[in-house]
Amino acid sequence: MDLFSHHQSQDSAPLAYRMRPRRLTDYIGQQALVGPDKPLRRMAETAAVRSMILWGPPGVGKTTLAEILANESEAELEHLSAVMAGVKEIRAAVERARFAQSQGRSTLLFLDEIHRLNKSQQDALLPHVESGLLTLIGATTENPSFEVNSALLSRARVYVLKALDESELLEVMHQALKDDERGLGKRRIHVDDEVLAKLARAADGDARRALGLLETACDFTTTEEHGERLSDDAIADVIGHRASAFDKQGDHYYDLLSAIHKSVRSSRPDAALLYMAQFIQGGGDPLDVIRRLSAIASEDVGNADPRALPLVIAAWDAFLRLGDYEGQRAIAHAAIHLAVAPKSNAIDQAWNAAKAFVTEHPDLEVPTYLRNAPTKLMAELGHGEGYRYAHNEPNGYPAGSGHDCWPDGTPKAAFYTPSDHGQEARFKQIMEWRATLDSQADE
């Protein structure tokens, strides 16, 4: 049976389901894989599909690619989920594949969420992939090099699918609006590209979500003489603030960043995650969140937990290495750590106080014993003379007010006052101990 004939008869099915491409020529996105002379197109054209794992975020066409490859190579398609299907279902699929083989037809097994495959499922599946009875097409949103069994991974080529960009999502929605057979074409809906662009941004690279939002929005069209119109107001009704919040980075954009910051500062991890999810799913750049978390690490956590800043920078690096979908989890990791960590704004207060002090005393001079002495003349002028090398001092500390590194003739000021929270309480003890050493040395 034509894999897509059932789709065509389902007028009541969701728009995203009805609009699944039937051929690679209709497929939008992933041109590095399905474009002219690219690997998946060559497989389809030669009917020589090899085992593969499709790795990418939701809504980018993994299932659709499997259906197209089966259809264009005239193969049977078995669709199983690693979560829902047990060994019994795998064995039943194997038997159907044997029957298809006896009829001269090959079988593609599409295994969704392949990263969740357990050992018994793998044992039931592996021999038939090795023998060629089944051609495996696995789909996963997780990094297969970490999550997929090595035995299967060694027998399948990994292809990375990327989130669709805004222009591709616009093409997907235009296609649905024009298609009389499966889409919304018969309704003659008129909509400006600027309006569709807001849906595209809200969909965040997910074609299925874009079509779902479009279908819902089209329930709020107004009637015109030659059809219907989908207005900006209707988009706002469907996706709320997301229709306008991230246009030119409006107030809501900054309100959400503020809510994230204040939730972390208030040690409320759940609230921080809530606003982060709303920000990112509404089209906000995850990098804007990680930048804000980097500021929070010093401003609001500081030395109460010295691990905070390096952890945030590691999360930033992980996001850039893993990509948007996987990397978002690393940002959530950092946000939770910052929210739960003890809090101190002592660094922020100290830095602001130091800047204000320098503004009031612009002519500060470095004491001669701290000055550099790279030449004989500078040494003769006393540069570096009297400097006490800390590592040669008792306790590694040059005690006494005569070596406090403060500019001569300048009133003393204390900028950094550690809190009693977390690791900073230990910093406070160390600083108090050194102050005692100074007092003893000055006696």
Helices and strands as residue ranges (DSSP letters): H 5-8, H 15-18, G 24-26, H 31-34, H 39-46, E 52-55, H 62-72, E 76-81, H 87-102, E 107-112, G 114-116, H 119-131, E 134-140, H 144-147, H 150-153, E 157-160, H 166-178, G 185-187, E 189-190, H 193-203, H 207-217, G 218-220, E 222-224, E 227-229, H 232-239, G 240-243, H 251-265, H 269-281, H 286-296, I 297-301, G 302-304, H 308-322, H 324-340, H 346-360, G 368-370, H 376-380, G 390-392, G 394-396, G 401-403, H 422-442
